[in-house]
Amino acid sequence: MKERTPEPTVQKLIDSYGNWFQGGCANQRGNAARMTRQLYPYTSIFSPIRVGRLTIKNRVVMAPMGNLMMCEELGRPSSKMIEYFTARAKGGVGLITSGLIPISHGIDPTVSEIRNEVMMPRVSGSRTLMSGWRALAENCHSYGSRFFIQLTPGLGRVGPPTCLVQRKKFPVSASFNPNFYIPELPCMRLSDHALTNIVKNAGQAAADAKACKIDGVYLHGHEGYLLEQLTNPAFNRRKLGKYADLNRFGVDMVKEIRRRVGPNYPIMYRIDLTLALEETYGGRMDEVRSLKKFKGGRTIAQTLAYMEELVKAGVDIFDVDMGCYDNWWLPHPPAGMPAGCFLELSRIAKAHFAEKKILSNLGVPVPIVAVGKLGYPDLAEQALRDGMCDMVMLGRPLLADPEWCNKAYAGKVSEICPCIGCQEGCVNEFVEGGHIKCAVNARTGYEDIVPQDPAKTEHSKRIGVVGGGPAGVVFALNAARRGHTVELIEASGAIGGKIRPGSVPAVKFDFANYLTYLEHQVAEAEKLPNFTLRLNTSATVQWLKEQQYDAVIFAIGTKNVCPPLPGLESANVVQATDLLVKPELMGSAKKIVVVGGGVVGCETAYWLAYEHGKEVQVVEMLPNFMQGACTANRGHLIHYMEKAGVKLYNCTRVDSFAPGKVTVTCNVSKTVPDPYNTWQPLLPENIPNPLAKAPGKETAQKELDADLVVLAMGGRADESLYHEALAANAAPELYNIGDSFAAGRVLEANRAAFQLAMKI
């Protein structure tokens, strides 16, 4: 295996993604961006640009995000998919791109389902399929937006391994590579004949797209998908055949597309400048079996040389990022990553093209699109003004608010609903079997059934909403907009609920932006005659009855779990949510044990280690930390907690507390999962891994030093007031939503609140 020395530029970036906030947070790239409008008007964002012969009205590109389960069983775009994209075109986006569209059916078994149904849309010359694509393109054009279709040769080793169980077919790859989800499962090497057929399919798909009035094609060549598996030495170890040439598969594909569509039809290519595996994992590349094969990936210089060949073959525009599935937080930057995290990469590519005077085959410049947490208007504008890139790509910000462009153009930045970086709806929904959604925008993915401007109510009701967390606020705002008279009742002195402690760590700056947005929305609603905010008001059943509401909505939230463990009363103990709001509660503690390795526990541990310099240990009973969190969010926190020396104990039970001590029982079996494993994802609960070994039963007791114990053991839905109100007939209509119904996430809380507000 060819060795590759870590590249200093890449290593510097990788190292910075854990501690970027140390030294203060500024509204600039590489830091904590805020939703400000200091550079308004945004003359760079909203200036036109040429891609070959095509003119795009502004510099905003909607990123490709999977359109899984948004098509009919044979692959025709459904009304759900069409209206989803139409909403972003109406919102002012210059260039919209689809999620990945496979062109390898019958070759890559991971792109189809049990009976050859498809989970992703298809494009072909079939009139049945063409009609959906033509309607989608026409809708985008009606608002002046351009639409590119993203074609992928396949998923390869990062495709779901269920194909082996469901269809008795092994996943495939460029070489014999381990499957990402189950590394013990090998992926079969594709033949040159099969790859030649994929190249032909690419040309046909591009010709079909052009016939459907789609404005361009977009090749999916990054992140370790099949196109990259063929063009990166980390994955392609072929010694014989034409595709042992690492550049040939991609170049052949571009040439075939260009042959089929002619000289003027735009071709876009998505590429990562580096996988950054050596820079991420260092010595682990020699220790972890599933990583060993992936040493010696493409360098930045090699990638730039490959990009030059692609331009000669016919590519007109690139977007560039970094990383792959095995360090998944890089190509899917979560809440904890800094804003503008990949601008240095777009700058490198843009500078290279300028220095070498590289032009497209049409003799015009080749735009470089920047990606990576750019949904802050001032940040995006500055990146363009500084020449870091030619266009900015926004993905999740356009799910959170499809009107991002219209609002930014009008200077209404405070009205833009910000993405919170949770990836609950935009990524985890795919893993769990759903379609694309958004935690802070309940209409995303439902544009086909939920109108942008909901109908006014015909029967106005007087409604009391108990609880000012996200569920209570979202319900109250939307019910008031429909014409109901709403009183939002909050026991504390501020709205936000658990968002307030959740937004304290520097890595949760997107959460802080969302809190600011909610506060602004409530302040605007208070100007309406039918909306009232009651802070510092504790609702009781008797008080609710006295108000004579037509309906009462309970969105109270959760109660912190505090188990009756021996010695708890003698220990220095604090709840994580209390400590985040009042850091002074940690006093002079140096050694801190966090009990509970879910999202709250790990975020608190990260905050304690990086922002307060504490020695932190985290105890979790389950085999895995942050079970249920998105792979990217989970991987980022765990990887950099390890870098900070945070000790993680999984399969570990707390036995008792004593002053300065926590006694735990650890499972010390060799089969206990590595708690720092970020190169392999957790499978959904309904998909068993038949090759996984269950943890053994060998245990050992251990004493952990603890000046302070932080409890982060989750919350239990607080339904007590709701049940009391039911028994007392406090109002004709009573509803229980959000965490007070079932402790969950922002996604579920907001969806329940929004749906109820639309129907009540």
ZAZAVEX-346284 format. One record per atom (N, C-alpha, C): x, y, z. Coordinates in steps of 0.2 Angstrom, whole numbers, plus 5000, padded with zeros to 4 digits. Atoms other than C-alpha are relative to their C-alpha. Layout:
XYZ ...
//
This chain:
500449945000 500050005000 500450065000 499649945000 500750174995 499850045006 500149964994 501050285010 499950074997 500149935001 500550465010 500150045006 499949964995 501250595021 499450055001 500549954999 499950715029 500250064997 499949945003 499750875020 499950065005 500049954995 500151025031 499350045000 500649965001 498651135024 499449965003 500650054998 497450985027 500049995007 499950014993 498150945044 499850065004 500249944996 497951125050 499350015000 500749995000 496151125045 499749945004 500350054996 495750955052 500150015008 499949984993 496551005069 499650065002 500349944998 495651165069 499249995001 500850014999 493851085068 499849985007 500250024993 493951035086 500050065005 499949954995 494551195095 499950074996 500049935004 494151335082 499750065004 500349944996 493151435095 500550025006 499549974995 494651455107 500350064998 499849935002 495151635108 499550044998 500549955001 493451705105 499649984993 500450015006 492051685092 499850064996 500249945004 491951815078 499649984994 500450025005 490751825064 500450004993 499650015006 491951765050 500149934999 499950075002 492451615041 500549965005 499650044995 493151475052 499850015007 500249994993 492151535067 499350005001 500750004999 490451565074 499650054996 500349955004 489451655061 499350015003 500749984997 487851755066 499650024994 500549985005 486351805056 500050085000 500049935001 486851985053 500050034993 500149975007 486652105039 500550064999 499549945000 488252215040 500250024993 499849995007 488652195022 499550014995 500649995004 486952225015 500150074997 500350055004 486552255001 500549954997 499550065002 487352084995 500150004992 499949995007 487952144978 500349944997 499750055003 489051994976 499649944999 500450065001 487851854980 499550014995 500649995005 486451934969 500350034994 499749985006 487551964954 500049934995 500050065005 487351844938 500749974999 499450035001 488651724933 499949954994 500050045006 489051624917 500349935002 499850075000 489251434917 500049984993 500050015007 489851404899 499650054996 500549965004 488451474888 499450025005 500649994995 487151474903 500150055005 500049954995 486851624913 499549985006 500350014994 486351604931 499950065004 500249934997 485451744940 500350025006 499649984994 486351744956 500549945002 499450044998 487851654965 499849955005 500250054995 486751534976 499849944997 500250065003 486751354972 499749965006 500350054995 485551234981 500449935000 499650064999 486651084987 499649944998 500350075001 486250904981 499849975007 500250044994 485250824996 499649954998 500450065003 484550654993 499350015000 500850005000 482750644987 499749935001 500250064998 482550474994 499250005002 500850014998 480650414995 499650064998 500449955003 480150564985 499849994993 500250025007 479750474969 499549945000 500450055001 478550344963 500449935000 499650074999 479050154964 500549994994 499650015006 479750164946 500550054999 499549945000 480750324949 499850064997 500249935002 479650464942 500050055006 500049954994 479850624953 499250005001 500749994998 478250634963 499850075001 500249944998 477250784967 500450035006 499649984994 478150794983 500750034998 499349985002 479850804975 499950074996 500049945004 479250934962 499850065004 500249944996 478451054975 500550025005 499449994996 479951034986 500550044997 499649965003 481051104973 499750064997 500349945002 479851224967 500050065005 500049964994 479751304984 500750045000 499449965000 481651344983 500150044994 500049955005 481451414966 499750065001 500449944998 480151524972 500350045005 499649964995 481251574986 500650044997 499549965003 482551644974 500649974998 499350035001 483951514972 500150014992 499849995007 484951544956 500149934997 499950075003 485451354953 499849955005 500250054996 484551214960 500349934998 499750075002 485351034960 499649955003 500350054997 484450874963 500449965004 499650054996 484950734975 500349954995 499750045004 485950594968 499549954996 500450055005 485150494953 500449954997 499550065003 485950324950 499949994993 500050025007 486350274933 500349934999 499750075000 486950094937 499549955003 500550064998 485349994940 500249944996 499850065003 485649814937 500849995000 499350015000 487549844940 500250015008 499949994993 487649914958 499349985004 500650034997 486349814968 499850045006 500249964995 486349944982 499550064999 500449945002 485350074972 499249984999 500750025001 483749964971 499849975007 500350034994 482549894984 499949924999 500150075000 481949714987 499749974993 500350025007 480849694971 500250054994 499849965005 481849814961 499650075000 500249934999 480849964967 500650045001 499449954999 481950124968 499850045006 500149954995 482150234983 500250074998 499849945003 482950364973 499750014993 500349995007 482250444957 500449984995 499650025006 482750384940 499950054994 500049965007 483050474923 500149954995 499950055006 482750384907 499650044994 500449975005 481950414890 499349985000 500750024999 480350334896 499650065001 500449944999 478950454894 499750005007 500350004993 478250394911 500550045004 499549974996 479850454919 500150084998 499849945002 480150604908 499550065002 500649954998 478450694912 500250035007 499949974994 478950714930 500650055000 499449965001 480650784926 499950074996 500249945004 479950904913 499650055004 500449964995 478650964926 500550045005 499549974995 480050994939 500450064997 499649955004 481151094926 499650064999 500449955002 479751194920 499850055006 500149964994 479251244938 500650045002 499449964998 481051304942 500050064995 499949945005 481151404926 499450055001 500649954999 479451494930 500250055005 499749954995 480451574944 500750034998 499349985002 482051604934 500549965003 499550054997 482951464943 500349954994 499850055004 484051344934 500049935004 500050074996 484051154938 500549954996 499550065002 485451024936 499849945003 500150064997 485250844939 500649975001 499450034998 486550754949 500049924998 499950075002 487050584941 500549975004 499550044996 487950454951 500149934997 499950075003 488750294944 499849955005 500250054995 488250214960 500350025007 499849994993 488550194979 500649965002 499550044999 489750054979 500149985007 499950034993 490550014996 499650045005 500449964995 489450155005 499349994999 500750025000 487850074999 499849965005 500350044994 486649995011 500249924998 499850075001 487249815013 499449955000 500650044999 485449755015 499949964993 500050035007 485649704996 500249925001 499850074999 486449545002 499549965003 500550044997 485049485013 499450004996 500649995004 483649555002 500049974993 500050025007 484249514985 500649954998 499450055001 485749394988 500550024995 499549975005 486949514979 500550045005 499549964997 488549574986 500050074998 499949935002 488849764986 500750004995 499550005005 490149814973 500550065001 499649944999 491649934972 500650004994 499449995005 493249984962 500449945001 499550064998 494249844971 499649965005 500350034994 493949724985 500050045006 500049964994 493449844998 499549985005 500550014995 492549835015 499450044999 500649954999 490749895016 500150045005 499949954994 490650055026 499649985006 500550014995 489149995036 500249945004 499850064997 489749815039 500749984997 499450015003 491649815037 500249924998 499950075001 491649625038 499849974993 500350025006 490649615022 500450034994 499649985006 491749625006 499550034994 500349985006 491249724991 500449974994 499750045006 491549634974 500350064995 499749965005 492649714961 499650004993 500349995006 491749784946 500449994994 499650015006 492349724929 500050064995 500049945005 492849844915 499450004996 500650015004 491349784905 499550045004 500649974996 490149834919 500150085000 499949934999 491050004921 499950044993 500249975007 490950034902 499350014999 500749995001 489150014903 499750065004 500249944996 488950144917 500250064996 499849945004 489950264906 499550014995 500549995005 488650234892 499450025003 500649984997 487250254904 500050075002 499949934999 487950424909 499850044994 500249965006 487850484891 499350004999 500750005002 486150424889 499650045005 500449964995 485550494906 500050084998 499949935001 486250664901 499650024994 500449995006 485450654884 499250015002 500750004997 483750614893 499950065004 500149944996 484050754905 499950064996 500149945004 484250884891 499450004996 500750015004 482650814882 499550025005 500549984995 481750854899 500150075002 499949934999 482251034898 500450025006 499649994994 483451014913 500650044997 499549955002 484851144912 500749975000 499350035000 486351034915 500049945004 499950074996 487050874923 500650025004 499649994994 488050864939 500349935002 499750074998 489250714942 500250005007 499950014992 489350644960 500749975001 499350035000 491250624961 500350015007 499749994993 491550654980 499849955005 500250034994 491450584997 500049925000 499950074999 491950404993 499449964996 500550045003 490450354982 500449974994 499750045005 490750244967 500550044995 499649975005 491450374955 500750025003 499349994997 492750424968 500349935001 499750064999 493050244972 500449984994 499650025006 493650224954 500650054998 499549955002 494650384953 500550025006 499649984994 495550384970 500449945002 499650054999 497050274974 499849975007 500250034993 496350244992 499549944999 500550065002 494950134984 500149964994 499950035006 495550094967 500749975000 499450035000 496949964968 500149954994 500050055006 496649884951 500750014997 499450015003 498249824942 500049994993 500150025007 497549774925 499450044998 500649975003 496249844913 500150085000 499949925001 495950024907 499850045006 500249964994 495150074924 500549995006 499549994995 496750044933 500350074999 499849925001 497150224926 499550035004 500449974995 496450324941 499550054997 500349955003 495850464930 499549984994 500450015006 495050374916 499349995000 500750015000 493350324922 499650075000 500449935000 492850504926 500150044994 499949965007 493650574910 499649974995 500550045005 492750434900 499350025001 500749984999 491150484908 499850074997 500149935003 491350664904 500050014993 499950005008 491850634886 499449974997 500650035002 490350524884 499450045000 500649954999 489150654891 500150054995 499949955005 489950784880 499849984993 500250035007 489750674865 499350004999 500850005001 487850654868 499750065001 500449944999 487350824873 500350064996 499849955004 488450934862 500550055004 499549964997 489751074866 499750055005 500349954996 488551194875 499749985007 500450024994 487651094888 500549995006 499650004994 488351124906 500149935003 499950064996 489250984915 500450035006 499749984993 489651014934 500349935003 499750064997 490750894944 500150025008 499950004993 490750874963 500649965002 499450034998 492450834970 500350025007 499649984994 493450824986 500750014999 499349995001 495150894986 500449955003 499750054997 495650764998 499549965005 500450044995 494950625009 500150015007 499849984994 495950685023 500049945005 500150064995 495950505031 500750005004 499450004996 497850515036 500050055005 500049944996 497650685043 499549995006 500550024995 496050625053 500249955005 499950064995 496650465060 500749985001 499350014999 498550465059 500249935001 499850075000 499250305066 499449955000 500550055000 497550225067 499949974993 500050025007 497750205048 500349934999 499650075000 498950055052 499749955005 500250044994 497949995067 499349974998 500650025001 496149985061 499949964993 500050045006 495749845049 499650034994 500449975005 494449935039 500350064997 499749945002 495550085037 500649994996 499450015003 497150005032 500150004993 500050005007 496649985014 500050074997 500249935003 496250165012 500650055001 499549965000 497950235014 500250034993 499849975006 498750345001 499550034995 500549975004 497250434995 500350064996 499849945004 497350574982 500250065004 499849944997 498350724987 499750064996 500349945003 497750904983 500350014993 499749985007 499050924969 499749954995 500250055005 498450754961 499250024998 500749985001 496650814963 499950064995 500049945005 496950984954 500249984993 499850025007 497850894940 499549964997 500650045003 496350774938 499550054998 500549955002 495250924938 500150034993 499849975006 496250994924 499849954994 500250055005 495950834914 499250004999 500750005000 494150844918 499750064996 500149945003 494051024911 500149994992 499950025007 494850964895 499549954997 500550055003 493550824893 499350035000 500649965001 492150954895 499650025006 500449984994 491750994913 500150085000 500149925000 491151184915 500150035007 500149974994 491051204934 500149945005 499850044995 491651124950 499750025007 500049984993 491151124969 500449955003 499550044997 492451064981 499950005007 500150014993 492450994998 500649955003 499550044997 493450875009 499749945004 500250054996 493250705017 499649944997 500450055002 492250545015 499649975005 500550034995 491050425024 500449985006 499650024994 492450365035 500250055005 500049944996 492650535042 499450054999 500649975003 490850585039 499850075002 500249934997 490750745049 500350054995 499749955005 491850825035 499650014994 500549995005 490750805020 499350025002 500749984997 489250835031 500150045006 499849964994 489850975043 499450015004 500549994996 488750965058 500050065004 500149944995 488251095072 500750025002 499449984997 489951085079 500650034996 499549985004 490951125064 500050084999 500049935001 491451305061 499750034993 500349985006 490551415048 500650014995 499649995006 491351425031 500649955000 499450044999 492451275035 500449984994 499650025005 492951235018 500250054995 499849955005 493251405010 500750004998 499350005002 495151375011 500149954994 500050055005 494851224999 499850044993 500249965006 493851334986 500550054998 499549955002 495151464987 500649974997 499450045003 496551334983 499849994993 500250025007 495551274968 500050064995 500149945004 495151444962 500650034998 499349975001 496951514964 500349964995 499750045005 497551364954 499850014993 500349995006 496351384940 500250074997 499849935002 496851574939 500750004998 499350005001 498651544940 500249974993 499950045006 498651414926 499650024994 500549985005 497351514916 499649954997 500450065003 496251364914 499350034998 500749985002 494651394904 499749944997 500450055002 493251284899 500149994992 499950015007 493151214881 499750064996 500349945003 492051364877 500450065001 499649944999 493451484882 499850055005 500249964994 492651544898 500349985006 499850034994 493151534916 499649945003 500350054997 492751384926 499850015007 500249984993 491751434942 500249955005 499950054995 492251354958 499550025006 500549994995 490851334971 500249985006 499850014993 491151344989 499449965004 500550044996 490251225001 500250005008 499950014993 490151205020 499850055005 500249954995 489151305032 500050074998 500049945003 488851455022 499450045000 500749985000 487051495026 500050075004 500049944997 487551665034 500150064995 499949955006 487251815022 500750035000 499449965000 488751915028 500649964998 499450055001 489951765028 500049984992 500050025007 489351715010 500250064996 499849945004 489551895004 500750015000 499349984999 491251915011 500449954996 499650065003 491851745004 500050024992 500049985007 491351804986 500450074999 499649945000 492051984989 500749995000 499250024999 493751904994 500249964995 499750055005 493851794979 500149935002 499950074998 493751634989 499749954996 500550045004 492451564977 499750044995 500449975004 491351604963 499350005001 500750014998 489751534970 500049975007 500050044993 489151474987 499449954999 500450065000 488251314989 499650005007 500450014993 486851305003 499649944999 500450065000 486051145007 499450015006 500450004995 485251135024 499750075002 500349934999 484951325026 499450014995 500650005004 483751305011 499549965002 500550044997 482851175020 499750035006 500349964994 482651275036 499650064997 500449945003 482051425025 500150014993 499950005007 481751405007 500050074997 500049935002 481551595006 500650045002 499449974998 483351625011 500250054995 499849955005 483751714995 499650065000 500549945000 482251824994 500150045006 500049964994 482451875012 500750045001 499349975000 484351905011 500050064995 500049945005 484052014995 499750065002 500449954997 482752115004 500350035006 499749984994 483952135019 499649985006 500450024995 482752045030 500349945003 499650064997 484051935038 499849975006 500350034994 483251925055 499449964999 500550045001 481851845047 500149934997 499850075003 482851695040 500049955006 500050064995 482551535050 500649974999 499450045001 484251465053 500049935001 499950074999 484851285051 500349995007 499750014994 485351215068 500549955000 499450055001 486551085061 499949935003 500150074996 485650935070 500049944995 500050055005 485450835054 499549955002 500550054998 483950755062 499549984994 500550015005 482750775047 500449994993 499750005007 483950805032 500549944999 499650065001 485050645035 499749945004 500350064996 484350535049 499449974997 500650035003 482750525041 500149954994 499850055005 483550435026 500249935003 499850064997 484350315038 499549965003 500650044997 482750275047 499549984995 500550025005 481750255031 499550064998 500449955001 480950425029 500250044994 499849965005 481050565016 500350075003 499749944997 481950735018 499550045004 500449964996 481250845032 500550055003 499649954997 481950985043 499750015007 500249994993 481951005062 499750075001 500349934999 481551195061 499550024995 500549985005 480451195046 499549944998 500550065001 478951075047 499749994993 500350005007 478451115029 500449964995 499550035005 480051045021 499849934999 500150075002 479650885012 499249995000 500750005000 477750925014 499750064996 500249955004 477651065001 499449984996 500550025004 476450964991 499350005004 500650014996 475150955005 499950065005 500149954995 475451105016 500250074996 499949945003 475251275008 500550055003 499549954997 476551415010 499650055005 500449964996 475151525017 499449975002 500650044997 473951415028 499450055000 500649965000 472151465027 499850025007 500249974994 471451575040 499449965003 500550044997 470351485053 499350044999 500749975000 468451505051 499750015007 500350004994 468151485069 500650025005 499549984996 469351585080 499949985007 500050024993 469751515097 500550045004 499549974995 470551585113 500449945002 499550064998 472051465116 500550025005 499449994996 473251455130 500549944999 499450055001 474951375127 500450005006 499650004994 475851315142 500749974998 499350025002 477751305139 500250044994 499749965005 478851425129 500649974997 499450035004 480051295122 499850004993 500150005007 480151265103 499349984998 500650025002 478551165102 499450055002 500549954998 477551295112 500050064996 499949945004 478251445102 499849994993 500250025007 478051355085 499250005000 500750015000 476251315089 499650075001 500349944999 475851485096 500050054994 499949955005 476551585082 499549984994 500450035006 475651475068 499350015002 500849994999 473951475077 499850075000 500149935001 474051665079 499950024993 500049985007 474451685061 499449984996 500650025003 472951585057 499350045002 500549964997 471851705067 499749985007 500250014993 471651625084 500350055005 499849964994 471851725100 500449965004 499550054997 473451645108 500350045006 499649974994 474251675125 500549945001 499450044999 475951595127 500250015007 499950004993 476251555145 500749965002 499450034999 478051525151 500250015008 499949994993 478551495169 500650045002 499449974999 480251565167 500050074997 500049935003 480751745162 500250004993 499850005007 481251695144 499749944996 500250065004 480651585130 500649964998 499550045002 481651445123 500149935003 499950074997 481551295135 500749985000 499350035000 482951175133 500550034995 499549975005 483651275118 500550055004 499649964996 484351395131 500649975002 499450034998 485551285139 500449964994 499850045006 485751185123 500550054995 499649965004 486451345115 500650035003 499549974996 487751385128 500749984997 499450025002 489251285121 500250034993 499849965006 490251375107 499849964994 500250045005 489951225096 499350004998 500850005001 488051255097 499850074998 500249935002 488151435089 499450004995 500650005005 486851375076 499450005004 500650004995 485651335091 499950075003 500049934997 486051515098 499650044994 500349965005 485551585081 499349984999 500750025000 483951485081 499650035006 500349964994 483551555099 499850074998 500049935001 483851725093 499450014995 500550005005 482651695078 499349995003 500750014997 481251625089 499850065004 500149944996 481451775101 499850064995 500349955004 481251895086 499349994997 500750015003 479751805079 499550015006 500449984995 478951815096 499950075001 500049934999 479351995098 499550034994 500449985005 478552025081 499249985001 500650024998 477051925086 499650045005 500349964995 476752035101 499750064998 500349945003 476352175090 499349994997 500750015003 474752085084 499550005006 500550004995 473152105094 499849935003 500250074998 472851915095 500549965003 499450044997 474551865103 500250035006 499849974994 475051885121 500549955003 499550044997 476651825129 500050015008 500050004993 476551785148 500649975003 499450034997 478251765156 499950005007 500050014993 478551715174 499349995002 500750024998 476851635175 500049935000 500050074999 476651465182 499249985000 500750015001 475051395176 499849945004 500350064996 473951285187 499349984997 500750025003 472351195183 499550055002 500549954998 471351315193 500050064996 499949945004 472151465184 499849994993 500250015007 471851385167 499250005000 500750005001 470051355171 499750075001 500249934999 469851535177 500150044993 499849965006 470551595160 499449994995 500650025004 469051505151 500350004993 499750015007 470151455136 499549954996 500450055004 469251365122 500549944999 499550065001 470851255120 500650025004 499349994997 472451235130 500549944997 499550045003 474051165123 500549995005 499550014995 475251085135 500749984996 499450015003 477051095129 500650015005 499649984994 477951095146 500749974999 499350035001 479450985141 500149945005 499850064996 480350855152 500350025007 499750004993 480950825170 500649964999 499450045000 482750775172 500049945004 500050074996 483050595177 500650015005 499550004994 483950575194 499949945004 500150064997 484050395199 500250005007 499850014992 484150345218 500649965001 499450044999 485850285218 500350015007 499749994994 486850255234 500550055001 499549954998 487750405241 499950064995 500149945005 487050525228 499950075004 500149944996 486550645242 500750035003 499449984997 488350655248 500550034995 499649985005 489150695231 499850074998 500149935003 489350865223 499749994993 500450025006 488050835209 499650064997 500449955004 487250955196 499749974994 500250025007 486150925181 500350044995 499649975005 486950965165 499650064997 500449945003 485551085159 500150065005 499949944996 485751185175 500750025000 499349985000 487651185174 500150054994 499949965006 487551255156 499850075001 500249944999 486551395161 500350045006 499649974995 487551425177 500649975001 499350035000 489351385174 500350005007 499749994994 489751455191 499949945005 500150054995 489051295199 500549955000 499550055000 490551195194 500650025005 499549984995 491551305206 500749994998 499350015002 493351255207 500249934998 500050075002 493051075201 500549994995 499650025005 494451005191 499949944996 500250075003 493950825188 499349995001 500750005001 492250805182 499849934997 500350065003 491250645179 499350024997 500749995003 489750655167 499749934999 500450065000 488450525169 499550004995 500550005005 487550485153 500450034994 499649995006 488350475136 499550024994 500549985006 486850545125 500350064997 499849945003 486950705115 500150055005 499949954995 486750815130 500649995004 499450024996 488050725140 500750014996 499449995004 489350725126 500150074998 499949935001 489050905122 500250045006 499849974994 489250955140 500749985001 499350024999 490850855141 500550044996 499649965005 491550935126 500150075002 500049934997 491051105133 500550015006 499650004994 491951065149 500749994999 499350015002 493551005141 500350054996 499749955004 493751135128 499950075002 500149934998 493051295135 500150015007 499849994993 493451265154 500649965002 499450034998 494951155153 500049955005 500150054995 494251015164 500249934998 499950075001 494750835166 499449965000 500750035000 493250745160 500049934998 500150075002 492650565160 499250004999 500750015002 490950505153 499849935001 500250074998 490050355159 499349994996 500750015003 488650275148 499949925000 500250074999 487750105151 500049974993 500150035007 487450075132 500749984997 499450025004 488749995120 500350064996 499849945005 488750165110 499850065003 500249934998 488850345114 499650034995 500549965004 487550465107 499649964995 500550045004 486450325101 499450044997 500549975003 485250385088 500150074997 499849945003 486150545084 500349994993 499850005007 486650585066 500849985000 499350035000 488350495061 500550065000 499549945001 489150665057 500150045007 500049964994 488650755073 500449955006 499750054996 489150595083 500750004999 499250015002 490850575074 500450065002 499649944999 491350755076 500150015008 499949994993 491050765095 500549945003 499650054997 491850595099 500750004998 499350005002 493350615088 500450065004 499749944996 493750785096 500050005007 500050024993 493350725113 500649965002 499450044999 494650595111 500750055000 499549955001 495850735105 500250045006 499949964994 495550835121 500149955006 499950044994 495850685132 499449985004 500650024997 494050655137 499949925000 500150074999 493850475144 499349974999 500750035002 492350375137 500049935003 500150074997 491750225147 499349984997 500750035003 490350125137 499949935004 500250064996 489449975144 500250005007 499849994993 489750045161 499450035004 500549994995 488550055176 500250045006 499849964994 488650185190 499749965006 500250044995 488550085206 499850055006 500149964994 488750225220 500450064999 499649945000 489350395224 500350015007 499749984993 490450455238 500450074999 499649945001 491350625241 500649994996 499450005004 492550645227 500149944996 499950065003 492250475220 499349984996 500650035003 491050385208 500249924998 499950075001 491050195208 499649974995 500450035006 490650105192 500249934999 499850065002 490649935185 500050004992 499950005008 491349915167 500049934997 500050065004 491149785155 500750004996 499449995002 492949745151 500249944994 499950055005 492649605138 500350034993 499749985006 493649615122 499550024994 500549995005 492049625112 499650065001 500349944999 491549785119 500250054995 499849965006 491449915105 500550065002 499549944999 492850045104 499650065001 500549944999 491950205111 500250064996 499849945004 493050315100 500049984992 500150025007 492550225084 499650054996 500449965004 492050355072 500149994992 499950025007 492550265055 499449954998 500550045002 491050155056 499350025003 500749974998 489150205058 499749955005 500550044996 487850135070 499449984996 500650025004 486550035061 499450025003 500649994997 484750075063 499849945004 500150064995 483949965077 499649944996 500450065004 482849865064 500449974995 499650035005 484349815054 500649975004 499450034996 485449685063 500649994996 499350025004 487249655059 500149935002 499950074998 487349465059 500849985001 499350024998 489249475060 500350045006 499849974994 489349585075 500049955006 499950044994 489949505091 499750045006 500349974994 488949545107 500550005005 499649994994 489849615122 500049945005 500050064995 490449475134 499850025007 500349984994 490049475152 500650015005 499549994995 491749505160 500050075002 500149934997 491649655172 500650015005 499549984995 492749755183 499850065003 500349944997 492349885196 500650055000 499549945000 493250055195 499850065004 500149934997 493350215205 500250064996 499849945004 493350375196 500050065004 499949944996 493950535204 499550054997 500549965003 492550665203 500050065005 500149944996 492650845211 499250024999 500749985002 490950865202 499749944996 500450055004 489650745195 499550044996 500549975005 488650805180 499549954998 500650055003 486950705177 499850034994 500349995007 486450695159 499749944998 500350075001 485350545160 499350014996 500649995004 483950615149 499550035004 500649974997 482250685153 499449954999 500650045000 480550605156 499450054999 500549965002 479050685148 499650025006 500349974994 478150795161 499250014998 500850005002 476250755158 499650015006 500550004994 475650785176 499550064999 500549955000 474850955173 499549984994 500550025005 474050885157 499549965003 500550054997 473250745166 499650035005 500549964995 472650855180 499550044997 500549965003 471850965168 499549964996 500550055003 471050815159 499549995005 500550024994 470250765176 499650055002 500449954997 469650935180 499650044994 500449965006 468950985162 500250075000 499849935000 470051135162 499850044994 500249965006 469551185144 499649944996 500350055004 468451105131 500449964995 499550045004 469951055121 500750005003 499350004997 471650995128 500449964996 499550045005 473150935118 500750005004 499350014997 474850875124 500549994995 499550005006 476350905112 500750015002 499349994999 478250915111 500249955005 499750044995 479350845125 499549985006 500550024995 477850845137 499649944998 500450065002 477050705127 500549954999 499550065000 478650605123 500750044999 499349975000 480450665126 500349984993 499850015006 481150685109 500550054997 499649955002 482050805098 499650064997 500349945003 481750975090 499649984994 500450025006 481150885074 499349985002 500650034999 479750795082 499650055004 500449944996 479250945094 499750054995 500249955004 479151065080 499549974995 500450035005 478250945068 499350005003 500750014996 476850905081 499750075001 500349934999 476651095085 499750034994 500249975006 476551145067 499449974997 500550035003 475351015062 499350015004 500649984996 474151045077 499850074998 500249935001 474251235073 499650014993 500450005007 473651195055 499349985000 500750045000 472151095060 499550025006 500449994995 471551165076 499450064998 
//
